[in-house]
Amino acid sequence: NAFYIPGVQPQEFQKGDEVVMKVNAITSIHTQIPKDYYRLPFCKPSGGPKMASENLGEFLTGNKIQSSAYSINMLTESFCEKVCQVELSR
């Protein structure tokens, strides 16, 4: 069985292939305006976040898809890898 999502092309992965991780804007029950994911102290990708929308629909619906600092590979186990270290203040 399969289904089709308009504007999204299926991808095939082999063992070890990189699976690109992306982030989206953060929404709140207290406001209708989404916040940029990286306004909070999350780890940023090297070279800074880049816009990574896959189709026009994502853009038109207000999704702000960006690159992520996280890296995973298909069918490859990995445990507790440090992405970055951030010091938080009050």
C-alpha positions as CSV (number, residue, x, y, z in Angstrom):
1,N,0.0,0.0,0.0
2,A,1.1,3.5,-0.7
3,F,-0.2,7.0,-0.7
4,Y,0.8,10.2,-2.5
5,I,1.3,13.6,-0.8
6,P,1.1,16.4,-3.5
7,G,4.4,18.2,-3.9
8,V,6.5,15.7,-2.0
9,Q,8.6,13.3,-4.0
10,P,9.4,9.9,-2.5
11,Q,13.0,9.2,-1.6
12,E,14.8,5.9,-1.5
13,F,17.6,5.3,1.0
14,Q,20.4,2.7,1.1
15,K,22.1,1.6,4.3
16,G,24.4,4.4,5.5
17,D,22.8,7.2,3.3
18,E,22.4,10.5,5.1
19,V,18.8,11.4,6.2
20,V,18.5,15.1,6.1
21,M,16.9,16.5,9.3
22,K,15.0,19.7,9.2
23,V,13.3,22.0,11.7
24,N,10.1,24.1,11.5
25,A,8.8,27.2,13.2
26,I,7.5,26.8,16.7
27,T,3.9,27.6,17.5
28,S,2.3,28.4,20.8
29,I,-1.2,28.2,22.2
30,H,-0.7,31.8,23.5
31,T,-0.1,33.4,20.1
32,Q,-1.0,32.9,16.5
33,I,2.4,34.0,15.3
34,P,5.0,31.2,14.9
35,K,8.5,31.8,16.3
36,D,11.7,31.0,14.4
37,Y,13.1,27.7,15.7
38,Y,16.5,29.2,16.2
39,R,15.2,32.1,18.4
40,L,15.5,29.6,21.2
41,P,19.0,28.3,22.2
42,F,19.0,25.2,20.0
43,C,22.1,23.9,18.3
44,K,22.6,25.6,14.9
45,P,24.2,23.8,11.9
46,S,27.7,24.8,11.0
47,G,27.6,27.8,8.7
48,G,24.2,28.8,10.1
49,P,20.7,27.6,9.3
50,K,19.6,27.6,5.7
51,M,16.0,27.7,4.3
52,A,15.0,24.2,3.3
53,S,11.4,24.3,2.0
54,E,10.6,21.4,-0.3
55,N,7.6,22.9,-2.1
56,L,5.5,26.0,-2.6
57,G,2.8,24.7,-0.3
58,E,5.1,24.7,2.7
59,F,6.0,28.4,2.0
60,L,2.3,29.4,1.5
61,T,1.1,27.8,4.7
62,G,3.7,29.7,6.7
63,N,6.0,26.8,7.5
64,K,9.5,28.0,7.9
65,I,11.5,24.8,7.2
66,Q,15.3,25.2,7.9
67,S,18.3,23.0,8.0
68,S,19.2,21.2,11.3
69,A,22.5,20.5,13.1
70,Y,21.4,16.9,13.7
71,S,22.7,14.2,11.4
72,I,21.5,10.6,11.1
73,N,22.2,7.8,8.6
74,M,19.8,5.2,7.4
75,L,20.0,1.9,9.3
76,T,23.1,3.0,11.2
77,E,23.0,2.9,15.0
78,S,24.5,5.9,16.9
79,F,24.3,6.7,20.6
80,C,24.7,9.9,22.6
81,E,26.7,12.1,20.1
82,K,27.2,15.7,21.2
83,V,25.9,18.2,18.7
84,C,26.9,21.3,20.5
85,Q,27.2,22.8,24.0
86,V,25.2,25.9,25.0
87,E,25.5,27.8,28.2
88,L,22.2,29.2,29.4
89,S,21.7,32.2,31.5
90,R,18.7,33.5,33.5
